């Protein structure tokens, strides 16, 4: 596959995952802050913006979060920016995308590009964004051959999901059950946790699930395994070692998380998650150097 196509498919996956995840994060954050006092709203809003790498503001609140993460086209972590970048990447990959995929990406972009997020009830607007993201994902999965282009797309989604989940875990209080449940909802893993763990509300159970559950598609370990599988299929015929530095980086951090004791898992959690996020950046750089030769840099900014 041409490096231009591989790069485009990778970034379609990342930007699509980013738009979906940020929409879900906003849904949960706006619900929580609606019931909080002014000081607590500001504290939670600053923590969320910091975890996602946005600039800090002493006056941060739900309206600022909605602007930075939702409708501001100049914000590199907003839904509008993510869908716009996804569309730009899709234009470069038209040869490998089905007509239905391109049309749905275009519809998603048009739904937010003209300022509709600002003129629509917030939760309804976010629901619309999520519906578009789910539709795009479904069309790609069901109409695209699962060849190299698919592997790069799935690889991009997996790495972005790891990064976002790590950032949310870094600000999740280990001892406050309700806030941990909110983190589960923001990650889209609340139903899977309920089915798997039931009423388990022990200290760190939710963090453990988000990090190490092998079957939940939103967990860090599951996404690391998916990314490793994509890289292994892309590196066909190699019998020893790894050709890609990205595979070394992701494999090493996966082993560190899986084999860490339950007690050690919660020690220095923010630093651990910051390290995981940095690993995602280094893996992206390694992929760019090995496969893309000039891919765009990731739009996440370190907090």
C-alpha positions as CSV (number, residue, x, y, z in Angstrom):
1,X,0.0,0.0,0.0
2,X,1.2,3.5,-0.8
3,X,2.5,5.3,2.3
4,X,0.1,8.2,1.5
5,X,-2.9,5.8,1.8
6,X,-1.6,4.1,4.9
7,X,-1.1,7.4,6.6
8,X,-4.5,8.6,5.7
9,X,-6.2,5.5,6.9
10,X,-4.3,5.7,10.2
11,X,-5.4,9.3,10.8
12,X,-9.0,8.6,9.8
13,X,-9.0,6.0,12.6
14,X,-7.4,8.4,15.1
15,X,-9.6,11.4,14.4
16,X,-12.8,9.3,14.2
17,X,-12.0,7.8,17.6
18,X,-11.1,11.2,19.0
19,X,-14.4,12.7,17.9
20,X,-16.4,9.8,19.4
21,X,-14.4,9.8,22.7
22,X,-14.6,13.6,23.2
23,X,-18.4,13.6,22.5
24,X,-18.8,10.9,25.2
25,X,-16.6,12.7,27.6
26,X,-18.6,15.9,27.1
27,X,-21.9,14.1,27.7
28,X,-20.7,12.8,31.1
29,X,-19.0,16.0,32.1
30,X,-22.0,18.2,31.4
31,X,-24.3,15.9,33.3
32,X,-22.0,15.8,36.3
33,X,-21.3,19.6,36.5
34,X,-25.0,20.4,36.1
35,X,-25.5,19.2,39.7
36,X,-22.3,20.8,41.2
37,X,-21.5,24.0,42.9
38,X,-19.5,26.7,41.1
39,X,-16.2,25.9,42.8
40,X,-16.5,22.2,42.2
41,X,-17.5,22.8,38.6
42,X,-14.4,24.9,38.0
43,X,-12.1,22.3,39.6
44,X,-13.5,19.4,37.6
45,X,-13.4,21.5,34.4
46,X,-9.8,22.5,34.9
47,X,-8.8,18.9,35.6
48,X,-10.5,17.6,32.5
49,X,-9.0,20.2,30.2
50,X,-5.6,19.6,31.8
51,X,-5.9,15.8,31.2
52,X,-6.6,16.4,27.5
53,X,-3.8,18.9,27.1
54,X,-5.8,22.1,26.8
55,X,-4.6,25.5,28.0
56,X,-5.4,26.2,31.6
57,X,-7.9,29.0,32.6
58,X,-8.7,30.1,36.1
59,X,-12.3,30.8,35.0
60,X,-12.7,27.3,33.4
61,X,-16.2,25.9,33.7
62,X,-18.7,23.8,31.7
63,X,-19.1,26.6,29.1
64,X,-15.3,26.7,28.5
65,X,-15.1,22.9,28.3
66,X,-18.0,23.0,25.8
67,X,-16.1,25.5,23.7
68,X,-12.7,23.9,23.8
69,X,-13.8,20.3,23.4
70,X,-16.9,20.9,21.3
71,X,-17.3,23.7,18.8
72,X,-14.1,25.7,18.7
73,X,-12.5,25.1,15.3
74,X,-9.2,26.6,16.5
75,X,-9.0,24.1,19.4
76,X,-6.9,21.1,18.3
77,X,-8.9,18.7,20.6
78,X,-12.4,19.8,19.7
79,X,-15.0,17.6,18.0
80,X,-15.1,20.1,15.1
81,X,-11.4,19.9,14.5
82,X,-11.4,16.1,14.8
83,X,-14.1,15.7,12.2
84,X,-12.6,18.3,9.9
85,X,-9.2,16.5,10.0
86,X,-11.0,13.1,9.5
87,X,-12.6,14.5,6.3
88,X,-9.3,15.9,5.1
89,X,-7.6,12.5,5.6
90,X,-10.5,10.8,3.9
91,X,-10.1,13.0,0.8
92,X,-6.6,11.7,0.4
93,X,-7.8,8.1,0.7
94,X,-10.8,8.2,-1.6
95,X,-9.4,5.3,-3.7
96,X,-9.7,2.9,-0.8
97,X,-12.9,4.2,0.9
98,X,-16.3,3.1,-0.2
99,X,-18.8,5.7,-1.4
100,X,-20.9,5.1,1.7
101,X,-18.0,5.8,4.0
102,X,-17.1,9.0,2.2
103,X,-20.7,10.2,2.2
104,X,-21.1,9.5,6.0
105,X,-17.8,11.2,6.9
106,X,-19.0,14.2,4.8
107,X,-22.4,14.2,6.6
108,X,-20.7,14.1,10.0
109,X,-18.5,17.0,9.0
110,X,-21.4,19.1,7.7
111,X,-23.3,18.4,10.9
112,X,-20.8,20.4,12.9
113,X,-18.9,22.6,10.4
114,X,-21.4,25.4,10.1
115,X,-21.7,26.0,13.9
116,X,-24.6,23.6,14.6
117,X,-23.0,22.5,17.8
118,X,-23.5,26.0,19.2
119,X,-27.1,26.3,18.0
120,X,-28.4,22.9,19.2
121,X,-29.2,21.6,22.6
122,X,-25.8,20.3,23.9
123,X,-26.8,16.7,24.7
124,X,-28.8,16.4,21.4
125,X,-25.8,17.7,19.5
126,X,-23.5,15.2,21.1
127,X,-25.9,12.4,20.5
128,X,-25.9,13.3,16.8
129,X,-22.1,13.3,16.7
130,X,-21.9,9.9,18.3
131,X,-24.5,8.5,15.9
132,X,-22.4,9.8,12.9
133,X,-19.2,8.3,14.4
134,X,-20.9,4.9,15.0
135,X,-22.3,4.9,11.4
136,X,-18.9,5.7,9.9
137,X,-17.3,2.9,12.0
138,X,-20.0,0.4,11.0
139,X,-19.7,1.2,7.3
140,X,-15.9,0.9,7.3
141,X,-16.1,-2.4,9.1
142,X,-18.8,-3.9,6.9
143,X,-17.7,-2.5,3.5
144,X,-13.9,-2.3,3.5
145,X,-11.7,-5.2,2.8
146,X,-9.7,-6.1,5.9
147,X,-6.4,-5.6,4.2
148,X,-3.5,-3.3,4.9
149,X,-5.7,-0.2,4.8
150,X,-8.0,-1.7,7.4
151,X,-5.1,-2.6,9.6
152,X,-3.7,1.0,9.6
153,X,-7.2,2.3,10.3
154,X,-7.8,-0.1,13.2
155,X,-4.2,0.6,14.5
156,X,-5.0,4.3,14.6
157,X,-8.2,3.8,16.5
158,X,-6.6,1.5,19.0
159,X,-3.7,3.9,19.8
160,X,-6.1,6.9,20.1
161,X,-8.3,4.9,22.4
162,X,-5.4,4.0,24.6
163,X,-4.3,7.6,24.8
164,X,-7.7,9.0,25.7
165,X,-8.4,6.2,28.3
166,X,-5.1,6.8,29.9
167,X,-5.8,10.6,30.2
168,X,-9.2,9.9,31.8
169,X,-7.8,7.4,34.3
170,X,-5.1,9.9,35.3
171,X,-7.7,12.3,36.7
172,X,-10.1,9.5,38.1
173,X,-10.1,9.4,41.9
174,X,-9.4,5.9,43.1
175,X,-11.5,6.1,46.3
176,X,-14.7,7.9,45.0
177,X,-16.9,5.2,43.5
178,X,-19.4,7.6,41.8
179,X,-16.6,9.5,40.0
180,X,-15.0,6.2,38.9
181,X,-18.4,5.2,37.4
182,X,-18.5,8.5,35.6
183,X,-15.0,7.6,34.2
184,X,-16.4,4.2,33.0
185,X,-19.3,6.0,31.2
186,X,-16.9,8.5,29.6
187,X,-14.8,5.6,28.3
188,X,-17.9,3.7,27.1
189,X,-17.2,0.8,29.3
190,X,-20.0,1.0,32.0
191,X,-22.1,-1.7,30.5
192,X,-19.2,-4.1,30.0
193,X,-18.1,-3.5,33.6
194,X,-21.6,-4.2,35.0
195,X,-21.8,-7.5,33.0
196,X,-18.4,-8.6,34.0
197,X,-18.0,-7.3,37.6
198,X,-21.6,-6.8,38.7
199,X,-21.8,-4.9,42.0
200,X,-18.0,-4.9,42.6
201,X,-17.2,-1.5,44.1
202,X,-13.9,-2.4,45.8
203,X,-11.1,0.1,45.7
204,X,-9.5,0.2,42.3
205,X,-11.9,-2.3,40.7
206,X,-12.9,0.1,38.0
207,X,-9.4,1.2,37.3
208,X,-8.2,-2.4,37.1
209,X,-11.0,-3.1,34.6
210,X,-10.2,-0.1,32.4
211,X,-6.6,-1.0,32.4
212,X,-6.4,-4.8,32.3
213,X,-9.7,-6.5,31.2
214,X,-8.7,-8.6,28.2
215,X,-12.2,-8.8,26.7
216,X,-13.6,-5.2,27.0
217,X,-12.8,-3.4,23.8
218,X,-12.4,-0.1,25.7
219,X,-9.7,-1.4,28.1
220,X,-6.0,-0.4,27.6
221,X,-4.7,-4.0,27.5
222,X,-7.3,-5.0,24.9
223,X,-6.4,-2.1,22.7
224,X,-2.7,-2.8,23.1
225,X,-3.3,-6.3,22.0
226,X,-5.3,-5.2,19.0
227,X,-2.5,-2.7,18.0
228,X,0.1,-5.4,18.4
229,X,-2.0,-7.8,16.2
230,X,-2.3,-5.1,13.5
231,X,1.5,-4.6,13.5
232,X,2.1,-8.3,13.4
233,X,-0.1,-8.7,10.4
234,X,1.6,-5.8,8.7
235,X,5.0,-7.3,9.3
236,X,4.4,-10.5,7.4
237,X,7.0,-13.3,7.2
238,X,9.3,-12.1,10.0
239,X,10.3,-15.0,12.3
240,X,12.5,-13.2,14.9
241,X,12.3,-9.9,16.6
242,X,10.3,-6.9,15.5
243,X,10.8,-4.6,12.5
244,X,8.8,-1.8,14.0
245,X,9.9,0.2,17.0
246,X,6.2,0.9,17.6
247,X,5.6,-2.8,18.3
248,X,8.4,-2.9,20.8
249,X,7.1,0.1,22.6
250,X,3.5,-1.1,22.8
251,X,4.5,-4.6,23.7
252,X,6.7,-3.5,26.5
253,X,4.1,-1.3,28.1
254,X,1.4,-4.0,27.7
255,X,3.6,-6.5,29.6
256,X,4.3,-3.9,32.3
257,X,0.5,-3.3,32.9
258,X,-0.6,-6.9,32.7
259,X,2.1,-8.3,35.0
260,X,2.0,-5.5,37.6
261,X,0.5,-6.6,41.0
262,X,-2.9,-5.3,42.0
263,X,-1.4,-3.1,44.7
264,X,1.3,-1.6,42.5
265,X,-1.3,-0.8,39.8
266,X,-2.7,2.1,41.9
267,X,0.6,3.5,43.0
268,X,1.5,6.7,41.2
269,X,-1.4,6.2,38.8
270,X,-1.2,9.7,37.2
271,X,2.5,9.3,36.5
272,X,1.9,5.8,35.1
273,X,-0.9,7.1,32.8
274,X,1.3,10.1,31.7
275,X,4.0,7.5,30.7
276,X,1.4,5.5,28.8
277,X,0.3,8.6,26.9
278,X,3.9,9.4,26.0
279,X,4.3,5.9,24.8
280,X,1.4,6.4,22.4
281,X,3.2,9.5,21.1
282,X,6.5,7.7,20.6
283,X,4.7,4.8,18.9
284,X,3.0,7.2,16.5
285,X,6.4,8.8,15.7
286,X,7.9,5.3,15.1
287,X,5.0,4.4,12.8
288,X,5.4,7.6,10.9
289,X,9.2,7.0,10.4
290,X,8.7,3.4,9.4
291,X,5.6,3.4,7.3
292,X,4.5,7.0,6.5
293,X,7.7,9.0,6.0
294,X,6.2,12.4,6.9
295,X,2.9,11.7,8.6
296,X,1.2,14.6,10.4
297,X,2.1,15.0,14.0
298,X,-0.5,14.0,16.6
299,X,-2.8,16.8,17.5
300,X,-2.8,16.0,21.2
301,X,-0.9,18.4,23.4
302,X,0.8,17.4,26.6
303,X,-0.9,18.8,29.7
